[in-house]
Amino acid sequence: MAKLKKTWKQKLHEDRKAEVVEITGNMSQKWRTGTCVLPAPIEVDEIMRMVPSGKLITINQIRETLARRHGATIG
C-alpha cells in the first residue's frame, strides 16, 4: 500500500516542536561542530509572514533568525 504524502498545509499544522541537536556524523563534514535547530514548520511560516509585502528575506536570514531564537550555532 502506497504511503500518501502530506501536503504543506498538513505539515504546517502538525503539533511539532523545534529541536536543537548536536552536529555529528555527515553534518559535521560541512558544518564542523556546534548545534543545529530543526524548526517546526509553523515557526518558519511565522518568520516568512513577518516580512513586509514587497520585501525579501533570504533562506540564510531565516536560518540565522531560527538559530538565534533557539541558541543554536546554525539553523
Backbone torsions as a table, in degrees:
resi	resn	phi	psi	omega
1	MET	NA	128.7	-178.1
2	ALA	-73.8	139.4	178.4
3	LYS	-86.1	127.8	-179.9
4	LEU	-75.5	136.6	176.6
5	LYS	-76.6	142.9	176.6
6	LYS	-78.7	146.5	175.2
7	THR	-78.6	164.7	177.0
8	TRP	-59.5	-40.2	-179.8
9	LYS	-62.3	-40.2	177.7
10	GLN	-65.2	-44.2	178.3
11	LYS	-63.5	-40.2	-177.9
12	LEU	-58.3	-38.0	-174.3
13	HIS	-101.1	13.8	173.6
14	GLU	-66.3	147.6	177.9
15	ASP	-83.8	78.9	-176.5
16	ARG	-125.4	137.5	178.9
17	LYS	-100.5	153.5	174.9
18	ALA	-67.4	147.4	177.9
19	GLU	-124.2	142.1	171.2
20	VAL	-109.9	122.2	-176.8
21	VAL	-121.5	153.4	176.4
22	GLU	-71.6	140.4	177.0
23	ILE	-79.2	119.0	-179.4
24	THR	-142.4	175.7	173.3
25	GLY	54.8	-134.0	-177.4
26	ASN	-61.1	-33.6	-179.9
27	MET	-61.3	-34.2	-175.8
28	SER	-69.5	-21.5	176.8
29	GLN	-65.7	-35.5	-179.1
30	LYS	-93.5	-41.7	-170.6
31	TRP	-105.1	-1.7	-178.5
32	ARG	66.6	-117.1	-175.9
33	THR	-122.3	166.9	178.0
34	GLY	126.0	-152.4	-179.1
35	THR	-128.7	156.9	-178.7
36	CYS	-131.5	134.5	176.4
37	VAL	-92.2	133.2	174.5
38	LEU	-107.4	98.5	-170.5
39	PRO	-76.6	158.5	170.5
40	ALA	-76.7	140.3	-179.5
41	PRO	-53.3	-36.6	-178.4
42	ILE	-64.2	-30.8	179.3
43	GLU	-70.4	-40.1	176.9
44	VAL	-64.5	-43.5	177.8
45	ASP	-59.2	-42.3	179.2
46	GLU	-59.6	-43.5	179.3
47	ILE	-64.0	-43.8	-179.4
48	MET	-64.4	-36.5	-179.8
49	ARG	-70.8	-18.6	178.6
50	MET	-76.4	-14.9	-178.7
51	VAL	-74.8	124.0	-179.5
52	PRO	-61.0	149.1	177.8
53	SER	-55.8	134.7	179.8
54	GLY	87.2	-5.1	178.7
55	LYS	-103.7	169.4	-174.9
56	LEU	-126.8	142.4	170.5
57	ILE	-128.1	137.0	180.0
58	THR	-91.4	162.0	177.0
59	ILE	-61.0	-35.2	179.3
60	ASN	-66.4	-36.3	176.7
61	GLN	-66.7	-38.4	176.9
62	ILE	-64.2	-45.0	180.0
63	ARG	-62.2	-43.0	179.1
64	GLU	-63.1	-41.9	179.2
65	THR	-61.7	-45.9	-180.0
66	LEU	-63.4	-44.7	179.8
67	ALA	-61.2	-44.5	-180.0
68	ARG	-62.5	-45.7	179.9
69	ARG	-58.3	-35.1	-173.4
70	HIS	-107.0	5.3	178.4
71	GLY	65.9	33.1	-178.8
72	ALA	-103.8	161.2	177.8
73	THR	-69.0	-45.2	179.9
74	ILE	-136.9	164.6	177.4
75	GLY	-119.2	NA	NA
